[in-house]
Amino acid sequence: MEPADTTGGITETHKAGDESAFLRYPTFAIEQQLLEEGVSLIAGVDEVGRGALAGPLCVGLVIYEASLIASTAGPIPGINDSKKLTPRKRKSSLDLIRAAALHASSILVSHRTVDRLNINGATEFALNRLIGGIPLKPDIIILDGNFSFQLPVPVRSILKGDAKSISIASASIVAKVHRDAIMERFDGIYPGYHFASNKGYGTGNHLAALAARGLSPIHRRSYEPARSMITTGGDPQ
């Protein structure tokens, strides 16, 4: 076992030559390649709530210092695709990200904006708001998925980026913790839909609640089954 290497408040420990660790967890490999290409300020971006039937979309953005990226080999314990972490681990990872990153923020886009702009348009809207509102202007944005957005800085889409890039995985954690907290709050405002547990996604208990109670004010009217419920008179709002 190699000795722990502490850089910028992040402690990294892994076995020398353990390639499986690099396959299971995101690293800075993508970011390091960008540094070699002459890019210095890299913003990782990810969205949470894309497929949810209710509630906002949340887009996270995280920027790490180039020196930290260049000096960090392998995974960082605690930083992973947010979907692979428990709620408790996500919150502890968020503390780590905030301590180590140059910048970490997220923005919510309401369900009404998602309905008005569609989900890709809402993501582009959020990214423009995020970039315009932060003190640092990144040289490039790397984000999970396969998208083409009109933004004031270049964008590079990375398929399964939240499983490959520490910056993107960090953004997914920032966005996930923010959105989950909002959905837990909505659970108290609109009881009966189980928003605290399903976070607005189409789980069995959520769909059963929709059938029994109709739509809440925060359901996305452009998504099914809400769209069909509206046309058949199932929207009480």
Buried (B, 14 or more C-beta within 10 A) or exposed (E): EEEEBEBBEBEBBBEEEBEEEBEEBBBBBBBBEBBEEEBEBBBBBBBBBBEBBBBBBBBBBBBBBBEBBBBBBBBBBBBBBBEBBEEEBBBEBBEBBBEBBBBBBBBBBBBBBBBEBEBBBBBBBBBBEBBEEBEEEBBBBBBBBEBEBEBEEEBEBBEEBBBBBBBBBBBBBBBBBBBBEBBBEBBEEBEEBBBBEBBBBBBEEBEEBBEEEBBBEBBBBBBEBBBEBBEEEBBEE
